[in-house]
């Protein structure tokens, strides 16, 4: 994905991305949480979803993953391939087929939304894209009695430039965690990878792509949150920053969830060495320190330092 996308490119010159057909609400919405796998997106998604304003959506992915909606808008895939994937892979996925859009929308409603999207796409691409996301995700929030939603799909940040143009009132949260802990957690999860270099590279690629997107997003639309700070090192200040970022006036429900569910022991803060073999731990630590120095030279200042994450 390029760092900046023009309205003319996305809309083919037919309509601005801030089309009035998508009425603005008087609070930031929707919320897109992104980050590498095992970085704490589920933790902060649950925290935001505790508020009466936002319903938690578990990784809908169709709007931001490879071959998804933002790729379609950028010409990286075609309409038929996207719709086939939307009705197929993204409908039901996972080792036990327990993930996917079947958790948030019934099949007839999804097929109706896809048909409407196909019909409208050539006429007004950004409006069709925006209405597709709304048609898929808004009803599940309404059923929960909430006016909007928070989605925790990992690729949200790399796709954020396009998503911000589709949803001008959206907020983006870049969830970050010590890359050594991410790598160790991926290696422990049986359906991900047992290759330490592959696991580390997943974290590194996501950091680099998220940094590029953060640089191109409108001022004030993104917030970086460290899992280590949220769960252990700087809890109160991190919670307060999140509340202010989302312009939440009464965070009492979020506070209850935060106090009861967000804890250092549940996030395994400082335990990554105990979760991998000693030889892997040494390799991961050396690689992390080397890449951290490079990333900081390139302006990525939000990566947790080894001392901060111990």
VENZI-V693318 format. One line per field, one symbol per residue. ss: DSSP state (~ for helix, > for strand, _ for the rest). phi: phi as a letter, one per 20 degrees, with the letter a starting at -180 (. if undefined). burial: b if it has 16 or more other ideal C-beta (glycine too) atoms within 10 Angstrom, else e. Layout:
ss=???
phi=???
burial=???
//
This chain:
ss=______~~~~~___________________>>>>______~~~~~~~~~____>>>>___________~~~~~_____~~~~~~~~~_____>_____>_~~~___~~~~~~~~~~~~~~~___~~~~~~~~~~~~~~~~~~~____>>>>__~~~___~~~~~~~____>>>>>>__~~~~~~~~~~_______~~~~~~~~~~~~~~~~~~~~~_____>>>>>~~~~~~~_~~~~~~~~~~~______~~~~~~~~~~__~~~~____~~~~__~~~~~~~~~~~~~~~~~~~~________~~~~_
phi=.ffccegfffelmeaffegffdffeebfafdddcqfgmdoffffffffffefecefdelfmgecfgmefffffemebdffffffffedgffbbogdlddpffecbefgfffffffffgfefffbfffffffffffedffffffemcebbcddfgfgfgefffffffcfefccdeecbgfffffffffeefedaddffffffgfffffffffffgfefggnecceceffffebfbgffffffffffeleeceffffffgfedecgffelfmdfffdcfgfffffffffffffffffffeneeeeffgffdf
burial=beeebeeeebbeeebebeeeebeeeeebbbbbbbbbbbbbbebbbbbbbbbebbbbbbbbbbbbbebbbbbbbbeebeeeebbebbeeebbebeeeeebbbeebbeeeebeebbeebeeebeebbbbbbbbbbebbbbebbeeeebebbbbbbbbbbbbbbbbbbbbebbbbbbbbbbbbbbbbbbbeeeeebeebeebbebbbebbebbbbbbeebeeebbbbbbbbbbbbbebeebbebbbebbebeebeebeebbeeebebeebbbbebbebbeeebbebbeebbeebbeebeeeebebbbeeeebe
//
